[in-house]
Amino acid sequence: MDIQVIARDGKPEYAVLPWEQYQQLLRDAGRDKPAAETPQPLANLRELKALREQAALTLEDVAREAGISPHYLQMIESGEREVSDVVKRTLARALKVSGWQDE
């Protein structure tokens, strides 16, 4: 495997690998879903927490996958923070939904 390790404060924090190798890891772990099981897109951010809980994912799980802090995700879920389209797309990808519509 061709893995690049990114460290912060001398400790490994991220591992970067080629897309095909990542996809193979998902398949090996049984985490690749057929298209029929993919959830519908969110109508708006107010559904974010419910979707995360329905998927049995923690704040930490989704935040790590989206590259944001759990505290920031909690503020997004509670409506305390507005987010850019980039963050919306990143959250959609982390939750495995097809995308976001404008609110």
N, C-alpha and C positions, 0 to 999 in steps of 0.2 A: 504494500500500500504506500502511496505517495502522500504522506501527511506532513503538514507544516504546523508546528506548535507555536502559539502566540502566548507569551508570558506577560504577566503584570506583577510588578514588585517581586520578580524572581520566581514566581509560581505559575505553572501552566494554567491558562484560563480558557483558551480556545484551541480547537484542532480544526485545521482546514484541509479538506481533501477533495480530489476531483469529483465532479458531479456523478459520474457513472459509478464510482466506488461508493459514494453516499447512497445512491439508489440501491445498490446491491446490499449494503448494510441494512437498509429498511426492509428489503425483501427477506433477507435472512432472519430478521427480527420479527417478521410477520406483521409489520406496520404499514405495508402498502395496501391501500384499500381499492377495491374495484370502483369504477366511476359511479355505479349505481348506489354506492353507500356514501358518496360525498354529500355533506350537508348543503342545503340551499344557502345562498348568500344572505348576509345580514341586511336587514332593511336599514338599520342605524346602530350607532354605538350603544344605545340603551340596552340592546340585546346581548352585548358582549359578555357580561358576567354569567347570564343564564346559559349561553352557549358553552362557555368554559366549564361551568359546573356540570352541564349535561355530558360533556366529554370526559368528566372525572379528572380534570387537570387542575393543578394548583396555580396560584398566582405566580409562584416561582417557576413552574414549568413553562408557562406561556411567556412570561417575561424573558426568561433565558433564551427561548427559541426566537423571540422577536428582537432580542438585543437591547432590551430596556430594563430598568430596575423594577422589582416587584412593587415598590412604593408608587412609582409613576403609573404602572398599570392599574393599581388600586384607585388612584386619582382619576384615571380615564374612565374606569368602570363606574365610579360614583358621580361622574359628570363635572368634577372639579377642574379638569383640564381638557382643552380642545387639542386635537391632534392633526397633524398634516396628513395629506394623502399618502405620503410615503409610509408613515407609521401605520395608517389604516391598512395599506396593502401588506405590510410586514405582519401585522396582527392577523389578517385574513390568512396569510400563508401559515402562520404558527398554529392557527386553529383549523387549518385544512378546509377552509371555505373558499368558494370560487371568487369572492371579491366583495366590495362594498359599494353601496349606492349612496349618492349624496343625500344628506339629511334634509 
